[in-house]
């Protein structure tokens, strides 16, 4: 029996490597699943990208630090191995809890939170105001406060369990490697990264096509339990029996609860709606609900996109665009066709429509659930339905040379609600569309506005987008109304109809009845309304144009939307929009000057090593967020590709960690290790500084079908992999440098891993919520490259001190 209880170091190292990969697989898939569910609950806003990555990394760091404190560096391998085996019970259950909390969060915030805070309401008007501000009102969008709560609730358990597993498994691996006289730091980091790659790409990719999120979570949990079973074989008999019983019970619960929990949480999430179909694809989530006795309502990533039968106001942008051309023949319709726009366009007898939707399932769901007279529009001989990203469609047509120009390009999107939709309101987009228009052709879009109260973020949004389209189209026609502004940009030969008489005459020529549009045009198409709107825009100081690389309109839209319900959130975003790049550079240089001065003192000198790791994590995560936003701007569907991009980044980390881990060892003097770290920081800074240039070149090159496919599936992942190589390469060097005289790698790996996660968490939060939308890709990458260069300078100061030591 004693022989069965023993485990030699080489076997322990193999088991620890397996225990490092398995939780990484579950965590990689969990990030994609949590991201998908949070996008739906938070209405598709990509502000959640930074929050998800940030809180995942931060709570993962907390789990790592807790796992580091569970045992001692000199404890028996059997004790550590048993602890690692017990931890394999938790990943599936933690992800179950996280996904259920995300789906149920709006109901919990609206119903349970007021009950929990009810004692505050008894304190008087002030307490009631606090309860009213914190609790979610039914039908109201989540504020930044609520989004943070939901994000923390969703990621806390799976992230903390992942971090704790890494700490325990890396300790086991370090113990075994120490006795085998090999380095553990870089390899442990690399094994975890490989697991994230497999989970984020393979498991999540399969899940998006075949499985619901809870079944995928069960698969990840069962995989960890399989690794736990391998560990049980090497545990002492008493521990093995208890572990085996716990694993059997946990496996049974995961298998039996996955589907019922998925159905129950979906009912709670869409409480008040009768869900007809909940469809997930690589492009996003689409939900169809019953509306009244015969109608249906479509939701895209949690946002309502329209109803069938359609709302009468769908007439306004369609007919305003069509009456700007005397004889419209060829129309490009971008979205909105299944909720009424296509039906209105077909009233023009000799029109030909190319109707584009990003997700092919939109057409499938429309044919399945629309009333027959509405669904028949999709099969009209005058309609060409194409499932493709409109940006790529336009770019490919322009790159192809000879194309029949369009008379009207009609963008039926709700505005720059998200970074995904913001790409249809940028200078680059309008420039691409202009190349496909006939000389008399027009492009039409609508944005939120107001004829009664136009101020604050809404004024900034209107001014930015008006200036953006005016930078491309000199001739504009406006239809302002109480809740929207319809904008038409015309080509050089366009004969725009800017008064009601012209519009009515052109509409009558086609013998079209559109009473809602006629009433709105009669009330709003007056010179006074146009002049008043332009006067209000002129009262605001100049604002930045909306660009692919600087989606400022998306930022203004979020601020305006939050202002409807949560003035604190809106005020915070509005103030952040006033920040300048020079302020950020001044703060960075000032902080590093203080840190450099402190590091000249013996007590602060060791902080250079974990500080370099934290900055590397910060810079790498900022670059990753920049690439994710760029992919969203170029291709429009980061929904599933985020797993591929983050997986490539983790693969780069694994390659860098293993590559440099083989080249350095503990025998090197401290000053040589510090020099390695400094050079790696400089190399990473150079790559990050080149990211905007490489992204721009990628978009310019990816016009054709083959080129765009290669770009999406190889160039973007290769770019993140390259950055990951230089980030991962720093970890084994820093681990050896910090381990010298401080208890060895068994202590240094979890500590530096937590430091890396904290830096990455800060980078994800700052990049996603501030740097990208406000400063843009170029300034953001230059900022983090400057930080890395300053850290290299700090290490250069550290090197001679290390040499004397």
N, C-alpha and C positions, 0 to 999 in steps of 0.2 A: 504493500500500500504506500510505503514511503517513496518508492520509485515513481509511482503514479502521481504523487504530489509534487514532485520536482519538475522544474522547467529550466533547461539550459539557456544560456544567453543568446545563442544563435536562434533557437526557436522563439524565444521571447522577442527578439528583434523582428522576426518575420510576422509574428502575431501583432506586434505593435504597429508595424507598417500597414497591415490589413485594417487594424482599428483606427488608423489615421485616414485611410482612404474612405471607409464606409460612411462615417459621419459627414465627410465632405460631399459624398454623393447625395445624401439626404438633404444637406444644407444647400447644395447647388440647385436641386429641384425645388426646395422650399422657397428660395429667393424668387424664382420665376412664378411660382404659384401665388405667393403673397403679393408680389407685384401685380399680377393679373387681377386678383380679388380687390386689392386696394384701388386700382384704377377704376373699377366699377363703382365702388362705394364713394370714392372721391371725385366722381364725375369726369374721369378721364384726364385730370390735370397732371402734367408731368412734374409739378412741384413735388409730387409724392416720390419721384425717382430718388431725389437727393435725400428725402426723409427716410425712405425705406433703407437705402444703403447705409445712411448715417447711423440710424438707430440699430440696424442689424450689427454693424461693426462695433458700435459702442457697447451694446448689451453682450455681444460676443466677447469683447474684452473683459467685461465684468465676469462672465462665466469662466474665462480663462484664468483670471486672477483668483477666483474662488477655487477652481480646480487645482491651482498651484498651491493653495493653502491646505489642501486635504491631507497631504502627507509630508514626510521628511525625505530629504535627498538620500539618506542612508538606509531606508526601510527595505524590507525583503521584497524581492521581485514578485513573490506570490501575492503579497498584499496589494501591490499596485495592479497586478494582472486581474485580481478579483474585483477591484474597484472599477477598472475599465469594463469588465464584463457586466457589472451592475448598471453602468451608464448606458449600455446598448438598449436597455428597456425603454428609454425615454423619448428618442427622436420622433417616432410615429405619433405617440400620444401628444407630444408638445405641438406638433404641426396640426393635428386634429383640433386642438384647443385654439391655436392661432387663427386658423381658417374660419372656425365657427364664430370666434369673437369678431372678426372682420365683417362677416356677413350679417351678424346680428347687431353690430355696433349702432346703426341709426336708431333701431328700436330701443336698445338699452339706454342710449343717451337721451332719448325723448321720454322714456317711461320710468326706468329705474333710477336714473341720476336725480330727477326732481324729488323722488321719494327719499333717496339717500341724503339730499341736501335740505330736506324739509325743516330740520331744526334751525337752519339759518333764516328761513322765512319768518319764523316766530319772533325774530329779533327786531322786526320793524321794517319800514320801507327800504332801508339800506340792505338788509338781508334778502328781501324779496327781489331787489334789483340784481344782487349777486346770483341768486338762483336762476332768475330769468336770463342772465347773461351766459351762465355756464351750461344750462340745460338746452338741449336741442329742441327747437319748436317744430312740431309736425309740419312736413312739407318744406322746411327751410334747408338751404344748403349748409354743409359743414363749414365751420370757420377754420382758421389756422389752428386754433386751440383744439377743436374737435378732431381735425386731421392728425394732429400730433398724438392725441389720446388714442385714436384708432390705430395709428401706425405702431405706437409703443405696445398696445395690447396685442396686435397681430404678430409682431416679430420678437417680443421679449422672450417667450418660452423657447421657441426653436433656436433662436440665436444664442441664448444663454446655455442651452444644452449642448449645442455645437462647440461653443468655447470651452465648456467644462470637459467635454470628451477630448478635445485637442490637448488640453493641459495634462490630463491623466495619461493619454496614449503617448504623448511626447516625453513625459517623465519615464514611462516604461521603456520607450525606445532609447532614451538617453542613458538609462541604467545599463541596458544590454550593450549598447555601443561603447560605453566607457570601458566595460570589461573586455570588449573585443578590440579596443584601441582604435576606434574609428570615430569620425566626426558625426554628430547627430543633428546639429542645428539646421543646416541647409536641407538635409534629406527629410526631416520631419515636416518642415515648411512645404517642401515639394510634394510629399505624399498627400497632404491636406489639399494642396492646389489641384492635384490630379483628380481627387475625389470631387471637388467642386466642378471641374471641367466635365467629368462624366455625368454628374447629376444635372448640371445646367444645360447641357447639350442633349445627351441621349435620353435620360429619363423624362425631362421636361418636354422634349420634342415629341416623344411618344404620347405623353399625357395630353398635350394640346390637341392631338388627333383622335385618340381612342378612349381616354379615361377622364372621369371627372376628378376635380382636385383632391377629394378625400380618398378616392381609390389610389391615386398617385402617392398620397401621403402614406397610405397603408403599405404600398410597395417599398417605399423608402424605409419605413419602420421595420418591415420584415427582413430587408437586406441587413440592417444593423443587427437584428436578432440572429441572423445566420452567422454573422461574425462573432456575436456573443456566444453562440453554441460552440464555435471553434475554440474560444477561450475557455469555456466551461470544461472542456476535455482535459485541461491542464491545471484546473483548480483543485484544491483539497476536497475530499469527499463531501464533507458537511456543506461547504459553500456550493459545490456542484449540484447537490440535490435541491437546495433552496433556489438556486439560479434557474435550474431546469424547470421547476414548477412555475416560477414567475414568468419565464419566457413562454411556456405553453399557454398560460392564462392571457398574457399580453397579445400573443399571436391570434388567439381566438377572438379577443375583443376587437383587434384591428380589422380582421376579416369580416366579422358580423356587423360592425357598426358603421363601416365606411359608407355604404349606399344609403341606409336610413338617415344618417347624419347629414349627408349631402342634400337629401330631399327636404328634411326638416329645416335646415338652415336657409335653403332657397325660399321656402314659404315665409319664414320670418323676414328675410331680406326684402321681399316684395309684398309685404303685408298690405292689404288693401287692393292688390291687383290679382287678377286671375291670369297666371302665367301660362301661355299657350306653348311657348318653346323658349328654351334657354340654349343658345348656340354659341360655341367657342370655336374660333379658328386662329390661324397664325396672325390674322389681322386685327382681332379684337373680339369683344363679347357683344352679341346681339340678343336682345330679349324682346319677344312679342307678347303683349298682354291684351286681354279682352277689354274693349272700351264700350260700355253700354251693352245693348242687346245685339248689335250687328257689326260694330266697328272694332278696329284693332289699333293699338298704339305700338310704335317701334322705339326701342331704346338702344343707343349705341354707346358702349362703355359707361352705362348708367345715365347718360343724357338723353332726354326725349328728342327724337329727330323728326317726328311727325305722326299724323294719324290718318286712318282711312275709314270712312270718307274723309277727305282732306279738309283742313281749316280753310275758310273762305279767303283769308288774307294771303294764301299762297298765290293768288292772282296778281298781287301788287308788283313784286320784282319781275315776274315772268312777262307780263304785258308791258311794263315800263321799258324793259330791255328790247322786246320785239318791236315796239313802236318807234324806237330810235333808228331803225333801218326801214327805208321805204318799201323794199321788197325782200324780206328775209327768206332765204332759201335753205341755208345750211347752218345748223346750230350744234354747238358742243355743249352738252348739259353735264355738269359735274355735281352728282348726288341729287337727292331730293325728288327723283322721278317717281318713285313708288309711293310717295305721299302727296301727289297731286300736281307737281310741276310738269310731268310728262303729259298728263291729260290736258292741261292748259295749252301746252305747245302744239299739240295735235289739232287744236282748233284752227290753226293756220293750215289750210288744205294742202299746199304744195311744199311744205317744209320737210326737210330730212334731218333727223336727229341722231347724233352719236351720243349715247348715254353711258357715262362712266361711273362705276362704283369700285372702290378698292377691294371689297370683299365679295367674292362670287356668291356667297351664301345669302346676300341681300336679295338677289334675284330668286333664289330657291325659296326663301321664306315668303317673299312677296307673292309668288305664284301659289304658294300653299295656303296663305292666310288672308290675302286681300279679297274683297268682294269681287265677283266675276267681272263686272264692268270695269273695275280698276285694274285688275290683273291683265285684262285683254290688251291694255296699252303697251305692255312689254312685248307682245307678239305682233304688233302692228308692222306692216311691211315697210313703213317709213322710219322705223326705229332700229338702230343697231346698238344692242346692249353689249358692253365690253367690261369685263372685270379686270381692271388695271389701275395702277396709280396714275392720277391725272398729270402729275408733274413729269413722270417718265413718258407718258403718252405724248404729251406736248413736245417734250424734248426730242423724242425719237422721230416724230413727224417733221420737226424743223431740221433735224440732222439728215433726214432722208432726201432733202432737196425738193423735188417737184411734188407739191401737195395742192389740193383744191382748197383755197382759203375759206375760212368760216366767216359768215356774216355776223353771228352772235356767239359769244362765249358766255354762258350763264353759270355762275358759281352759286349754287343753292346750299351753302354751308352756313352754320349759325354765327360765324365770326371766329376770331382767333381765340377760341375757348381753350385750346391746348396748343402745345408746340407742334403737334401733328397737323392741326388745322391752320396754325399761323403761317405755314409755308405757302398758303394760297392768298396771302395778303402782303407779300414782300416785293421789293424792287425787282429781285431776280425773277419772280413768277410773272409779274406784269410784263417784263421785258421778253420773256419766252413766249407769252401769249401774243404779244404784239406781232411777232414774226409769222403767226399763223392767221392773222386777220386780213380780210380784204381791206383795201384802202378806205372803204366806207364802213368797215365793220366796227363792232363795239364789244366791250367786255363789261359785264354787270355783276355786282356783288352787293350784299347788304350787311350792315353792321349795327349794333345797338346805338341808339342816339335818343335825343329828346328835343322837342321844340319848346318845352316849358322850363326845364331845369337842366342846363348843360354846363357842368362845372366839375372840378376835381378830376378824378381818374377818367371819367367818361369824356370830359373835354380833351384830356391828353390823348385818349384812344382815338377820338375822331380826328384831332389835328394831325396825329402821327400818320394815320392811314390816308387821310386826304392829301397830305404832303407826299406820301409814298406813291400813290397812284398818279399824282400830278407830275412827279418827276419823270414819268414814262409817257403818260397821255396828257397832252396840253389842253385838249378839249374835254370838258366834263359836263355832265348833266346830273342834277341832284333832285331827289324826291324825299325831302325831310318829312317825318311824321312824328307822332307822339312817342313811339317806342323804337323807331328804326330810321336809318338813313340808307336809301337805295342810291348807289353811285354807278354811273355809266361813264366809262372812258372810251372815247372815240378816236378812230384813226384820222389821218390827215384829210381825207375826203368825206368824213362823216357829216351828215346833215341831222344834227341832234334836234329833237323836239323838246323844247324847254318850256312850253306853255300848254295849257289845257286844250286850246283850240287845235293845235297841230296833233297832239296825241289822239284826241277824239276823231279827227279826220282820218288818220291812219288806221285806227281801230275799226272805224266804220267801213273803210275800204275792204276789209277782210270779213265784214258782216259778223263780227264777234260780239257776243254778249258777255260782259265782265262787269257786273254792277258794282261789286266791291272796289275794284280798281278804279272805275270811273268816278265813284264817289270820293275816293282818296285823292285822285289826281285833280278833281275839281276843287277840293279844299286846300291842297298843298302846292300845286304847281302855279304859283304866283311869284312875280319878281320880288315882292316884299319878303316872302319866306326864305327865298334863296339868299337875298342880300343880308337878312337878319342872321342866318346861319353863318355865312362867311364873316360877318362882323364879329360874332361870338368867337369864332376860331381865331380871328385876328387879335383878340384880347389876351390870348395866351402866348407866352414867350415861345420862341422856336423850340421844337422838340426833334428828337432823332428820327430818322427814317427807319422803317421796319425792314430788317435784313434777315436773310437765312442765318447768318453767323451771329446776329444780335437780335433775337426775337423780342424786342421791347414792347410791341403791341400785345403780345401774350401776357406780359407782365402787367401792363395797364388794364387789360381785360380782367385779370384775376383780382386786381385791386378794386375795380369798379364792381365786380360781382359780389365780393365780400362786403362792400359798402352797403349793399341792399339789406343785409341782415346783421353784420358784425362790423361796426365802425372801427373798432380797435384793430382788427386784422387789416382793413383797408388803409387805415392811417399808417400802419407800420410799413406796408408795401409801398405806399406813396412816398414816404420819407426815404426808403431804400433806393427808389428810382432816382433820387437827386444826387446820389454818391458819384464821385468822379474817380477815374483811374489814378490820377495823381495822388489823391488822398490815400488810396490803398498802397501805392508804392512807398509813400512817406511813412506809413504805419509799419510796413514790413522792414524797411531799412532801420527805423528807430528801434524796433523790438530786437532785431539782430545785433545792433550796436550795443544794446544793454546786455544781451546774452553773451556777446563776445567779451565784454568787460568782466562779467561775472565768471566766465570760464578761465580767466587768468588767475583766479583764486583757487587754491587747492581743493576747497570744499565743493566748489561747483564744477571742477574740471571733468569729473566722470559724466556729467549730464550731456556732454557732447555726443556720446554714443547713442543712448536712447533718443536724444533729440534728433540725431540724423535719421534714425529709423522712423520716428514719427513724421518728420518732414518728407521722407521718401513715401510713406503711406499716404500722406496728404496729397503730394504731387501726383502720385500714380492714380489715386481715385478722382482727382480733378480732371486729369487727362481722360480717364475712362468716361466720366460724365459728359465731357465735351464731345467725345466720339459718339456716345449714345444719342445726344441731342442732334449731332450732325447726321447720323443715320436716320433719325426721325425726320429731319428736314429734307433729306434727299430722297428717301424711299417711303416714308409715311407709315411704316409698320414696325415699330420697335417691340411690339407686343410679345413676340416669341424670340426675336433676334437678341433680346437683352441677355438671354441665357447663353447664346453663342458668343456674344461679345465678351461678357464677363468670364465665360469659360476659357476663351482664348487668352484673356488677361491672366487667369490663374495658371494656364499652361505655360505662359511666358515666365511667370514666377517660379514654377516648378523647374523649368529648364535653367533659368538663371541660378536658382538655389543649388541645383545639383552640379552645374558646370563649375561654378566658383567654389562650391564645397569640396570638389575634388582637387582644386588648385591651391587651396590654402589649408593650413593645419595649425594646430596649437603651438607648434615649435617656432613659428615666425615671431620675430620681435614685435612689440606693440606698435612701434612707429611705422613698420611696414604694413601692418593691418590698417592703421589709420590712413596711410597713403592709398591703399586699395580702396578704402571707403570713400575718400575724397574724390578719386578719379571716377568711381562709379556714380557718385552724385553729379559730377560734371557731365558725364556721358548721358545720364538720364535727363538732365536739364537741357542738353542739346537736342535730344529726340523730342521732348515735349515742346520746345520752342518751334520745332519744324512741323508740328501737328497741323496747324491751320493751313500752311502751305500745301501739305500733302493732301489734306481734305479737299481743298479747292481744286487741286490737280486731278483728284479722283473724280469729282463731279464733272469737270470739263471733259474727262476722258470717257465717262460712262454713258455715252449717248445711245449706242446701239444695244440690241437685246443681249448679245453675248457679253459685251463689255459691262453692262449694268449688272448682269448676273454674277460675273467674276468679281466685280467691285463689291457687291453686297455680301457675297459668301466667302470671299478670300481676302480682298484688300483690307476691308475694315477689320476683320479678325486678325490679319497679319500685323496691322498697325498696333492694335492693342497688345498682341503677343510681344512685339518688339519692346513696348514700354514695360510690360511685365517682366521681361528678361532683366532689364537694368534695375527694376525695383527688387525682384527676388534675389538678384546677385548680391545685394547689400546685406541680406539677412545673415548668411553664414559668417561673413566677415565681422559684422557687428556682434554676433553671438560669441565668437572667439575672443574678440577684443574686450567685451564686457565680462566674459567668464573668467578671464585671467585674474586669479586672486579673489574671486567672488563666489566660490562654491561650485564651479563647473557648469557644464551646459545643461544639466538637469534643472538648474535654477534659472539660467539665463534665457532658455528658449521660451517658456511661458511668459516671462516678464516682458521680453522684447516683442513677442507676438502680440501681447496686449497693448503695448505701446504703439506698435504698427497699426493695430485696429483702431485705436483712439485717434491717431493722426488721419487715417483713412476716413473715419466717421466725420471728423471735422471737415475734411475735403469734400465729401459727398454732400453734406448739408450746405456748405457755403457755395459750392459750384452750382448745385441744382436750384437753390432758392435765390441766389444773388448774382454770382459772377457771370454765368452764361447769359441770362436774359438782360442784365443791366450793362455789363461791360463788353460782352461779346467774346467769341472764341479766341481772337488774336490777343486781346488784352489779358484774358484769363490765362492763356498758356504762357505768355511772357511774365506774368506775375509769379506763377509757380516755378518757372525756370529760374527766375531771379532768386527765389527762396532757396532752391537747390544749390545754386552757385554760391550763395552766402554761406550755406552749411559747409560746402567744400572749403571755403575760406576759413571757417571756424575749425575744421579738422586740420587744415594746414598749420594753424596756430597750435593745435593739440599735438601734432606729430613731434616737434622737437622736445616738448615736455615729456611725451611718452618715451622718447629715446633716452632722456636723462634718467627716467624712472627705471 
